[in-house]
Amino acid sequence: MYRALTRDIEVTVEPYYLEEQSDPDDSRYVWGYRIVISNHSDISVRLVTRYWNITDETGQVDEVNGPGVIGEQPVLNPGDTYEYSSGCPLDTPSGVMFGHYGMEAESGERFDVNIPAFSLDAPGLSRVLN
């Protein structure tokens, strides 16, 4: 699991390889990931936007911006958690994802909450260290 804490908002990510949706012979590798966002602060926040940087093993970068997550803009009151799952296809057997959520406090202040960088690695990869 991967974790990041920004202004007492914790983001935890658990990636997993989706073998049944992947086809290595066709250069298609698919991962799912489970995100848990926990509000450890003393204010309510709303998740307004998301930004993802997805980089495959060749260095090809795909950036994703948009409103909310999975069609929602959840409000997290103090002590609340919000959980969702999504997925990511790549043309290579490994990559890295990271990003941030744009949050809005009840006061109207906007700030970013980091999503930790996490590794996407197909099972059975042989690694060569330089």
C-alpha positions as CSV (number, residue, x, y, z in Angstrom):
1,M,0.0,0.0,0.0
2,Y,1.0,3.6,-0.7
3,R,0.2,6.6,1.5
4,A,0.4,10.3,1.5
5,L,-0.8,12.9,4.0
6,T,-1.5,16.5,3.1
7,R,-3.1,18.9,5.6
8,D,-4.5,15.9,7.6
9,I,-6.1,14.4,4.6
10,E,-4.7,10.9,4.0
11,V,-4.8,9.1,0.6
12,T,-4.1,5.4,0.5
13,V,-3.6,3.5,-2.7
14,E,-3.6,-0.2,-3.3
15,P,-2.9,-1.2,-6.9
16,Y,-3.5,-4.7,-8.4
17,Y,-2.9,-6.3,-11.7
18,L,-6.0,-7.4,-13.7
19,E,-4.7,-10.4,-15.5
20,E,-8.1,-11.3,-17.0
21,Q,-8.3,-7.9,-18.7
22,S,-4.7,-7.8,-19.9
23,D,-3.3,-9.3,-23.1
24,P,0.5,-9.1,-23.1
25,D,0.6,-10.5,-26.7
26,D,-1.3,-7.4,-27.7
27,S,0.8,-5.0,-25.5
28,R,-2.2,-4.5,-23.2
29,Y,-1.6,-4.4,-19.4
30,V,-4.4,-3.4,-17.1
31,W,-4.4,-2.5,-13.4
32,G,-7.0,-1.7,-10.9
33,Y,-6.5,0.5,-7.9
34,R,-8.4,1.1,-4.7
35,I,-8.2,4.5,-3.1
36,V,-9.2,5.4,0.4
37,I,-9.4,9.1,1.3
38,S,-9.5,9.8,5.1
39,N,-10.3,13.2,6.6
40,H,-8.2,13.4,9.8
41,S,-8.7,17.2,9.9
42,D,-11.2,19.3,11.9
43,I,-12.9,20.8,8.8
44,S,-15.2,19.5,6.1
45,V,-13.7,19.2,2.6
46,R,-15.1,18.5,-0.9
47,L,-13.2,16.7,-3.5
48,V,-13.6,18.9,-6.6
49,T,-11.0,17.8,-9.1
50,R,-8.5,15.2,-9.9
51,Y,-5.1,15.2,-11.7
52,W,-3.2,12.0,-12.7
53,N,0.2,11.7,-14.2
54,I,0.6,8.2,-15.7
55,T,4.0,7.2,-17.0
56,D,4.8,3.9,-18.7
57,E,8.2,2.2,-18.7
58,T,9.2,4.0,-21.9
59,G,8.6,7.4,-20.3
60,Q,5.4,8.1,-22.2
61,V,3.3,10.4,-20.1
62,D,-0.5,10.6,-20.0
63,E,-2.1,13.3,-18.0
64,V,-5.7,13.1,-16.8
65,N,-7.6,16.1,-15.4
66,G,-11.3,16.3,-14.6
67,P,-14.0,17.0,-12.1
68,G,-14.3,14.7,-9.1
69,V,-13.7,10.9,-9.1
70,I,-15.9,8.3,-10.8
71,G,-18.6,10.9,-11.4
72,E,-18.7,12.1,-7.8
73,Q,-17.5,15.1,-5.8
74,P,-17.7,13.7,-2.3
75,V,-17.8,15.7,0.9
76,L,-15.7,14.4,3.7
77,N,-16.6,15.7,7.2
78,P,-14.0,15.3,10.0
79,G,-13.4,11.6,10.6
80,D,-15.0,10.5,7.3
81,T,-13.5,8.2,4.7
82,Y,-14.4,7.8,1.1
83,E,-13.4,4.8,-1.0
84,Y,-13.5,4.1,-4.7
85,S,-11.9,1.8,-7.3
86,S,-10.8,2.6,-10.8
87,G,-8.4,1.3,-13.4
88,C,-5.6,2.1,-15.8
89,P,-4.4,0.4,-19.0
90,L,-0.9,0.6,-20.2
91,D,0.9,-0.5,-23.4
92,T,3.9,-1.6,-21.3
93,P,4.2,-4.1,-18.4
94,S,5.1,-1.5,-15.9
95,G,4.6,2.2,-15.0
96,V,4.1,4.7,-12.3
97,M,1.1,6.9,-11.4
98,F,0.8,9.9,-9.1
99,G,-1.3,13.0,-8.8
100,H,-3.4,15.1,-6.6
101,Y,-7.0,15.9,-5.7
102,G,-8.3,19.5,-5.7
103,M,-10.1,20.0,-2.5
104,E,-12.4,22.8,-1.3
105,A,-12.7,23.6,2.4
106,E,-16.0,24.7,3.9
107,S,-14.5,28.2,4.0
108,G,-14.1,28.2,0.2
109,E,-10.3,27.8,0.3
110,R,-9.0,25.5,-2.3
111,F,-5.9,23.3,-1.9
112,D,-4.3,20.2,-3.4
113,V,-4.0,16.8,-1.6
114,N,-1.2,14.6,-2.9
115,I,-1.9,11.1,-4.3
116,P,1.3,9.1,-3.6
117,A,3.3,7.7,-6.5
118,F,2.6,4.1,-6.9
119,S,4.1,1.4,-9.1
120,L,2.3,-0.7,-11.7
121,D,4.2,-3.9,-12.3
122,A,2.9,-6.9,-14.2
123,P,3.6,-10.2,-12.3
124,G,6.6,-12.2,-13.4
125,L,8.6,-9.3,-14.8
126,S,12.4,-9.8,-14.8
127,R,14.2,-6.7,-13.7
128,V,17.7,-5.5,-14.7
129,L,19.4,-3.1,-12.4
130,N,21.8,-0.7,-14.0
